[in-house]
Amino acid sequence: MKKEFSKEKKIFFFLCLYHLILWTLVCSISNKNLPLDVIEALAWGRDFEWGYIKHPPLSAWIPGLLFKLFGNIDWIYYFLSQLFIVISLIFVWNIAAFIFKKDIFKLISVLSLETIVFYNFETPQFNVNICQLPLWSGSIYFFFRCLLKNKIVDWLFLGVFCALGFLTKYIFIYLILSFIIIFLIISIREKKINNYSFLSLSIFLLIIYAHLQWLINNDFITLTYAAKRGGLTNYSPINHLINPLIFISKQLVILSPFFLSFFIIFKKKSIKLDLYNKKFFLLIILTLSPVILILFTSVISGSVIRTVWMIPFYSTLGIFFTYVLFKGINITKLKFFKMIIIFFLILSPVAYSIRSINFDSRTGYEGEKISKTVLEEWKKYTSNSIENVGFSEWYAGNLSYHLNSRPKVFLKETEDFYKSNSVIIDKNPIEYCKKNINNKKIVYLKMHEHNVCFIFKT
């Protein structure tokens, strides 16, 4: 007998198609060039290393692998980003299934996320934050399964997902710390430790071991970058107060449409906080603890918490609010809730297109055209391929992406760079070349307002 899908499941299915098809199409039409983070990831992902100057390796490996399979087809990377969004939403739906029996509440939990810019306007650019999303929600899903079903396969998957999340961005540690908090509370209450947890820990350490070795061998370069991005290199005592307040205010602004969507369907003051319910206990800790921990980090260290870092943190926020307001949700007002969601589903791609076409110099960059001009000029001097490009993620990264030879991107000047046929495209590459003028054949050119330097191997 054929199983009938509920109306809510059909809506969820169309939401997934909306992301996969409409957003991929919108980005492909409105963008002349891939966004900065995608170009950067592709530049790193040319070589599968265990770490890069800014981040752990996974978010570069994935587009790097796709390039080997499909090459420089832009829509593939827009589709990749939306695929990660959809997988994340599927995990969110399944986490909601642990909490709610009715599909309508699962759907509210998922649809409410569409009012947060992290799930629509910010999605076209595949980067470490988008890459984290399915790993974050997937880890929560398997953590639920571990504690509710206690099957060895779930503990194994938990270790894998946590390791992959950590290999995407170190900020994933805030979710892992939340798992540890819950695990310690349960272990103390039950006066025993679940031995399966050691399987998760072993899998986690096994997977990240090579990256930890890379980190040690490279003087913890990614941690240095993280400290710099967090403003720790410009310390001031007032940062302990100002930066946390800025962080809170920005989150309130970003989440205001989300709060509005629930305000519309809330009919009475009926809030459910059943802390003795194991599922809700897991939900409240996993939703709030990572945010509180990162806020606490800002208070203690005075660090800046950048808004985009919070992209995965709100994965279960819709489930949390739906559960807390469960008895107070007015089903008859869902029509207005849906209108709000539809408004954001239309507004987001329209706003993105307007920004991309009129205001974004990155997606409006003539990367392919410039690369063709560089190659045409290069061929006037040699039939050899361009092997190296430097020293910018953006300018050199675009050359690497668009040229068929797929040259290696160097971000710093090294001896290895000059051992092969190379191109420097930057604001002022001449300074780089002057040091080698005596022993290399060098040509300086001006192309599309770029200073370009050809260096030919002798």
MARLO-92853 format. One record per residue (C-alpha): x, y, z; residue number from 1; residue in three letters. Coordinates in steps of 0.25 Angstrom, whole numbers, always signed. Each point is the difference from the previous one (the first is absolute). Example, Ala and Ser with C-alpha at 12.3 -4.5 7.8 and 13.67 -1.06 7.14 Angstrom:
<nodes>
+49, -18, +31, 1, ALA $
+6, +14, -2, 2, SER $
</nodes>
This chain:
<nodes>
+0, +0, +0, 1, MET $
+6, +14, -4, 2, LYS $
+3, +9, +11, 3, LYS $
-6, +13, -1, 4, GLU $
+8, +12, +3, 5, PHE $
-6, +11, +9, 6, SER $
-3, +14, -5, 7, LYS $
+11, +5, +9, 8, GLU $
+10, -10, -5, 9, LYS $
-3, +4, -14, 10, LYS $
+2, +15, +3, 11, ILE $
+14, -4, +6, 12, PHE $
+3, -7, -12, 13, PHE $
-3, +12, -9, 14, PHE $
+8, +9, +10, 15, LEU $
+12, -9, -3, 16, CYS $
-2, +1, -15, 17, LEU $
-1, +15, +2, 18, TYR $
+14, +0, +5, 19, HIS $
+6, -9, -10, 20, LEU $
-7, +5, -12, 21, ILE $
-4, +15, +2, 22, LEU $
+12, +4, +8, 23, TRP $
+10, -7, -10, 24, THR $
-7, +7, -12, 25, LEU $
+0, +14, +7, 26, VAL $
+14, +0, +3, 27, CYS $
+4, -6, -14, 28, SER $
-8, +12, -7, 29, ILE $
+4, +11, +10, 30, SER $
+15, -3, +2, 31, ASN $
+11, +2, -10, 32, LYS $
+10, -6, +9, 33, ASN $
+0, -9, +12, 34, LEU $
+1, +6, +13, 35, PRO $
+13, +3, +8, 36, LEU $
-2, -12, +10, 37, ASP $
-2, -10, -11, 38, VAL $
+12, +5, -9, 39, ILE $
+8, -1, +13, 40, GLU $
-4, -14, +3, 41, ALA $
+2, -4, -14, 42, LEU $
+14, +6, +0, 43, ALA $
+3, -8, +13, 44, TRP $
-7, -13, -5, 45, GLY $
+9, -1, -12, 46, ARG $
+10, -8, +9, 47, ASP $
-6, -9, +11, 48, PHE $
+7, +4, +12, 49, GLU $
-3, -2, +15, 50, TRP $
-2, +15, +3, 51, GLY $
+1, +13, -7, 52, TYR $
+4, +14, +5, 53, ILE $
-14, +4, +5, 54, LYS $
-7, -13, +3, 55, HIS $
+0, -15, +1, 56, PRO $
-1, -7, -13, 57, PRO $
-14, -6, -2, 58, LEU $
-7, +13, -6, 59, SER $
+11, +0, -10, 60, ALA $
+1, -15, -3, 61, TRP $
-15, +0, -5, 62, ILE $
+0, +11, -10, 63, PRO $
+14, -5, -4, 64, GLY $
-5, -14, -3, 65, LEU $
-12, +6, -8, 66, LEU $
+10, +8, -8, 67, PHE $
+7, -13, -4, 68, LYS $
-13, -6, -4, 69, LEU $
-7, +11, -7, 70, PHE $
+10, +11, -2, 71, GLY $
-3, +15, +0, 72, ASN $
-15, -1, -1, 73, ILE $
-6, +11, +9, 74, ASP $
-14, -6, +3, 75, TRP $
+6, -12, +6, 76, ILE $
+6, +8, +11, 77, TYR $
-13, +7, +3, 78, TYR $
-7, -13, -1, 79, PHE $
+10, -6, +10, 80, LEU $
-3, +11, +10, 81, SER $
-15, -2, -1, 82, GLN $
+2, -15, +1, 83, LEU $
+6, +2, +14, 84, PHE $
-11, +9, +4, 85, ILE $
-10, -11, -4, 86, VAL $
+7, -11, +7, 87, ILE $
+0, +9, +12, 88, SER $
-15, +2, -1, 89, LEU $
-2, -15, -1, 90, ILE $
+8, -2, +13, 91, PHE $
-8, +11, +7, 92, VAL $
-13, -6, -5, 93, TRP $
+4, -14, +6, 94, ASN $
+5, +7, +13, 95, ILE $
-14, +6, +1, 96, ALA $
-6, -14, -2, 97, ALA $
+6, -4, +14, 98, PHE $
-8, +11, +6, 99, ILE $
-13, +1, -7, 100, PHE $
-10, -10, -6, 101, LYS $
-7, +9, -9, 102, LYS $
+6, +4, -13, 103, ASP $
-5, +14, +1, 104, ILE $
+9, +3, +12, 105, PHE $
+12, -6, -7, 106, LYS $
-3, +9, -12, 107, LEU $
-2, +13, +9, 108, ILE $
+14, -4, +6, 109, SER $
+6, +0, -14, 110, VAL $
-7, +11, -7, 111, LEU $
+3, +10, +11, 112, SER $
+15, -1, -3, 113, LEU $
-3, +6, -14, 114, GLU $
-2, +13, +7, 115, THR $
+15, +0, +4, 116, ILE $
+9, +5, -10, 117, VAL $
+10, -11, +2, 118, PHE $
-10, -9, -6, 119, TYR $
-3, +8, -13, 120, ASN $
+7, +13, -3, 121, PHE $
+14, -5, +5, 122, GLU $
-1, -14, -7, 123, THR $
+6, +2, -14, 124, PRO $
+14, +1, +5, 125, GLN $
+5, -14, +4, 126, PHE $
+10, +2, +11, 127, ASN $
+4, -5, +14, 128, VAL $
-13, +5, +6, 129, ASN $
-9, -7, -10, 130, ILE $
+8, -12, +0, 131, CYS $
-2, -1, +15, 132, GLN $
-15, +0, -1, 133, LEU $
-3, -15, -3, 134, PRO $
+11, -4, +9, 135, LEU $
-5, +8, +11, 136, TRP $
-15, -5, -1, 137, SER $
+5, -14, -4, 138, GLY $
+8, -1, +13, 139, SER $
-12, +5, +8, 140, ILE $
-9, -11, -7, 141, TYR $
+10, -11, +3, 142, PHE $
+2, +5, +15, 143, PHE $
-15, -1, +2, 144, PHE $
+0, -14, -6, 145, ARG $
+12, -4, +9, 146, CYS $
-7, +4, +13, 147, LEU $
-14, -4, -4, 148, LEU $
+4, -14, -7, 149, LYS $
+14, -2, +4, 150, ASN $
+4, -8, -13, 151, LYS $
+15, -2, -3, 152, ILE $
-2, +5, -14, 153, VAL $
-6, +13, +5, 154, ASP $
+12, +2, +9, 155, TRP $
+9, -3, -12, 156, LEU $
-7, +11, -9, 157, PHE $
+1, +10, +11, 158, LEU $
+15, -1, +1, 159, GLY $
+1, +1, -15, 160, VAL $
-9, +12, -1, 161, PHE $
+7, +7, +11, 162, CYS $
+13, -2, -6, 163, ALA $
-4, +5, -13, 164, LEU $
-7, +12, +6, 165, GLY $
+14, +3, +7, 166, PHE $
+7, -2, -13, 167, LEU $
-9, +11, -6, 168, THR $
+2, +11, +11, 169, LYS $
+5, +0, +14, 170, TYR $
-12, +7, +5, 171, ILE $
-7, -13, -1, 172, PHE $
+6, -3, +14, 173, ILE $
-11, +8, +6, 174, TYR $
-10, -11, -4, 175, LEU $
+9, -11, +5, 176, ILE $
+2, +7, +13, 177, LEU $
-15, +0, +1, 178, SER $
+0, -15, -2, 179, PHE $
+10, -2, +11, 180, ILE $
-8, +8, +9, 181, ILE $
-13, -8, -2, 182, ILE $
+8, -13, +0, 183, PHE $
+7, +4, +14, 184, LEU $
-14, +4, +6, 185, ILE $
-6, -13, -4, 186, ILE $
+12, -8, +4, 187, SER $
+0, +6, +14, 188, ILE $
-15, -2, +1, 189, ARG $
+0, -14, -4, 190, GLU $
+14, -3, +7, 191, LYS $
+6, -7, -12, 192, LYS $
+7, +3, -13, 193, ILE $
-6, -6, -13, 194, ASN $
+12, -8, -6, 195, ASN $
-5, +3, -14, 196, TYR $
+4, +15, +2, 197, SER $
+15, -5, -1, 198, PHE $
-3, -5, -14, 199, LEU $
-5, +14, -4, 200, SER $
+13, +6, +6, 201, LEU $
+9, -10, -7, 202, SER $
-6, +3, -13, 203, ILE $
+0, +15, +2, 204, PHE $
+15, +0, +4, 205, LEU $
+4, -10, -11, 206, LEU $
-6, +9, -11, 207, ILE $
+6, +13, +5, 208, ILE $
+13, -6, +3, 209, TYR $
+7, +4, -13, 210, ALA $
-5, +14, +1, 211, HIS $
+5, +2, +14, 212, LEU $
+14, -5, -5, 213, GLN $
-1, +10, -12, 214, TRP $
-4, +11, +10, 215, LEU $
+12, -3, +9, 216, ILE $
+9, +0, -12, 217, ASN $
-5, +13, -5, 218, ASN $
+1, +8, +13, 219, ASP $
-15, +0, +3, 220, PHE $
-2, +9, -12, 221, ILE $
-15, -1, +0, 222, THR $
-1, +3, +15, 223, LEU $
+8, +12, -3, 224, THR $
-9, +5, -11, 225, TYR $
-12, -3, +9, 226, ALA $
+6, +8, +11, 227, ALA $
+2, +12, -10, 228, LYS $
-14, -1, -5, 229, ARG $
-6, +0, +14, 230, GLY $
+8, +13, +3, 231, GLY $
+9, -6, +11, 232, LEU $
+12, +6, -7, 233, THR $
-6, +14, +3, 234, ASN $
-3, -1, +15, 235, TYR $
-7, +10, +8, 236, SER $
-7, -2, +14, 237, PRO $
-13, +6, -5, 238, ILE $
-1, -11, -10, 239, ASN $
-5, -9, +11, 240, HIS $
-13, +9, +0, 241, LEU $
-1, +6, -13, 242, ILE $
+2, -13, -9, 243, ASN $
-10, -8, +7, 244, PRO $
-11, +11, +0, 245, LEU $
+3, +2, -15, 246, ILE $
-2, -15, -2, 247, PHE $
-13, -1, +8, 248, ILE $
-6, +12, -8, 249, SER $
+4, -6, -13, 250, LYS $
-7, -13, +3, 251, GLN $
-12, +7, +5, 252, LEU $
-1, +7, -13, 253, VAL $
+2, -12, -9, 254, ILE $
-10, -8, +8, 255, LEU $
-11, +10, +0, 256, SER $
-7, -5, -12, 257, PRO $
+1, -14, +7, 258, PHE $
-6, +5, +13, 259, PHE $
-11, +7, -8, 260, LEU $
-4, -12, -8, 261, SER $
-3, -7, +14, 262, PHE $
-7, +12, +6, 263, PHE $
-10, +0, -12, 264, ILE $
-4, -15, +4, 265, ILE $
+1, +1, +15, 266, PHE $
-14, +2, +6, 267, LYS $
+2, +0, +15, 268, LYS $
+10, +0, +11, 269, LYS $
+2, -15, +0, 270, SER $
+15, -4, +1, 271, ILE $
+5, -14, +2, 272, LYS $
+13, -2, +7, 273, LEU $
+0, -15, +4, 274, ASP $
+15, -2, +5, 275, LEU $
-3, -14, +5, 276, TYR $
-4, -4, -14, 277, ASN $
+13, -6, -6, 278, LYS $
-2, +4, -14, 279, LYS $
-3, +15, +4, 280, PHE $
+12, -1, +9, 281, PHE $
+9, -4, -12, 282, LEU $
-7, +11, -9, 283, LEU $
+2, +12, +10, 284, ILE $
+15, -3, +3, 285, ILE $
+3, -3, -15, 286, LEU $
-7, +13, -5, 287, THR $
+4, +10, +11, 288, LEU $
+13, -6, +5, 289, SER $
+9, +3, -12, 290, PRO $
-5, +14, -1, 291, VAL $
+2, +3, +15, 292, ILE $
+14, -6, -1, 293, LEU $
+4, +8, -11, 294, ILE $
-6, +13, +7, 295, LEU $
+8, -4, +12, 296, PHE $
+13, -1, -8, 297, THR $
-2, +14, -5, 298, SER $
-2, +5, +14, 299, VAL $
+12, -7, +5, 300, ILE $
+10, +2, -11, 301, SER $
-6, +13, -6, 302, GLY $
-1, -6, -14, 303, SER $
-8, +4, -11, 304, VAL $
-11, -10, -4, 305, ILE $
-3, +2, -15, 306, ARG $
-14, -2, -4, 307, THR $
+2, -10, -11, 308, VAL $
+7, -9, +10, 309, TRP $
-14, -2, +6, 310, MET $
-6, -7, -13, 311, ILE $
-1, -14, +6, 312, PRO $
-3, +4, +14, 313, PHE $
-15, +2, -2, 314, TYR $
-3, -13, -7, 315, SER $
-9, -5, +11, 316, THR $
-6, +13, +4, 317, LEU $
-13, -2, -7, 318, GLY $
-2, -13, +7, 319, ILE $
+3, +6, +13, 320, PHE $
-10, +12, -2, 321, PHE $
-10, -10, -5, 322, THR $
+1, -9, +12, 323, TYR $
+0, +11, +10, 324, VAL $
-12, +7, -6, 325, LEU $
-7, -13, -4, 326, PHE $
-13, +2, +8, 327, LYS $
+0, +15, -4, 328, GLY $
+1, -2, -15, 329, ILE $
-13, +4, -7, 330, ASN $
-2, -10, -11, 331, ILE $
-11, +10, -6, 332, THR $
+11, +10, -2, 333, LYS $
+9, -8, -8, 334, LEU $
-4, +6, -13, 335, LYS $
+6, +13, +5, 336, PHE $
+13, -8, +4, 337, PHE $
+0, -6, -14, 338, LYS $
-1, +14, -6, 339, MET $
+12, +5, +8, 340, ILE $
+8, -12, -5, 341, ILE $
-4, +2, -15, 342, ILE $
+4, +14, +1, 343, PHE $
+14, -3, +5, 344, PHE $
+1, -11, -11, 345, LEU $
-3, +10, -11, 346, ILE $
+7, +12, +7, 347, LEU $
+13, -7, +2, 348, SER $
+4, -4, -14, 349, PRO $
-5, +13, -6, 350, VAL $
+8, +8, +10, 351, ALA $
+12, -9, -2, 352, TYR $
-1, +2, -15, 353, SER $
-1, +15, +1, 354, ILE $
+12, +0, +9, 355, ARG $
+8, -9, -9, 356, SER $
-3, +7, -13, 357, ILE $
+1, +15, +5, 358, ASN $
+9, +0, +13, 359, PHE $
+9, -12, +1, 360, ASP $
+14, +2, -7, 361, SER $
+3, -15, +3, 362, ARG $
-11, -6, -7, 363, THR $
+0, +11, -11, 364, GLY $
+15, -3, -2, 365, TYR $
+4, -4, -15, 366, GLU $
+8, -11, +5, 367, GLY $
-1, -9, -13, 368, GLU $
+2, +12, -9, 369, LYS $
+13, +4, +7, 370, ILE $
+5, -14, +1, 371, SER $
-2, -1, -16, 372, LYS $
+8, +13, -2, 373, THR $
+11, -5, +9, 374, VAL $
+1, -13, -7, 375, LEU $
+0, +7, -14, 376, GLU $
+11, +9, +4, 377, GLU $
+8, -12, +6, 378, TRP $
-1, -8, -13, 379, LYS $
+7, +11, -7, 380, LYS $
+13, -3, +8, 381, TYR $
-1, -15, +2, 382, THR $
-8, -13, -3, 383, SER $
+2, -5, +14, 384, ASN $
-11, +0, +10, 385, SER $
-1, +10, +12, 386, ILE $
+4, -9, +12, 387, GLU $
-1, +10, +12, 388, ASN $
-8, +12, +3, 389, VAL $
+2, +10, +12, 390, GLY $
-2, +6, +9, 391, PHE $
-15, +3, +3, 392, SER $
-11, -10, +3, 393, GLU $
-9, +9, -8, 394, TRP $
+8, +4, -13, 395, TYR $
+9, -12, +0, 396, ALA $
-12, -9, +4, 397, GLY $
-8, +4, -12, 398, ASN $
+11, -2, -9, 399, LEU $
+2, -14, +5, 400, SER $
-15, -3, -1, 401, TYR $
-2, +5, -14, 402, HIS $
+13, -5, -7, 403, LEU $
+0, -14, -5, 404, ASN $
+14, -2, +5, 405, SER $
-5, +1, +15, 406, ARG $
+12, +7, +5, 407, PRO $
+4, -1, +15, 408, LYS $
-3, +12, +8, 409, VAL $
+11, +6, +9, 410, PHE $
-4, +10, +10, 411, LEU $
+14, +3, +4, 412, LYS $
+13, +2, -8, 413, GLU $
+9, -13, +1, 414, THR $
+11, -6, -8, 415, GLU $
-9, -11, -5, 416, ASP $
-9, +11, -7, 417, PHE $
+11, +5, -9, 418, TYR $
+5, -14, -4, 419, LYS $
-12, -1, -10, 420, SER $
-7, +8, -10, 421, ASN $
-8, +10, +9, 422, SER $
-9, +12, -1, 423, VAL $
-2, +10, +11, 424, ILE $
-13, +8, +0, 425, ILE $
-1, +10, +11, 426, ASP $
-1, +15, +3, 427, LYS $
+15, +1, -2, 428, ASN $
+7, -12, -4, 429, PRO $
+13, +7, -5, 430, ILE $
+6, +1, +14, 431, GLU $
-1, -16, +1, 432, TYR $
+7, -1, -13, 433, CYS $
+11, +10, +2, 434, LYS $
+8, -10, +9, 435, LYS $
+1, -10, -12, 436, ASN $
+2, +10, -11, 437, ILE $
+15, -5, -2, 438, ASN $
-3, -15, -2, 439, ASN $
-14, -1, -6, 440, LYS $
-7, +4, -13, 441, LYS $
-11, +10, +5, 442, ILE $
-10, +7, -7, 443, VAL $
-9, +11, +6, 444, TYR $
-14, +3, -6, 445, LEU $
-12, +8, +3, 446, LYS $
-14, -7, -2, 447, MET $
-14, +4, +4, 448, HIS $
+6, +10, +11, 449, GLU $
+9, -12, +5, 450, HIS $
+15, +1, +1, 451, ASN $
+5, -14, -5, 452, VAL $
+13, -6, +0, 453, CYS $
+4, -12, -8, 454, PHE $
+12, -8, +5, 455, ILE $
+6, -11, -10, 456, PHE $
+8, -11, +5, 457, LYS $
+14, +0, -6, 458, THR $
</nodes>
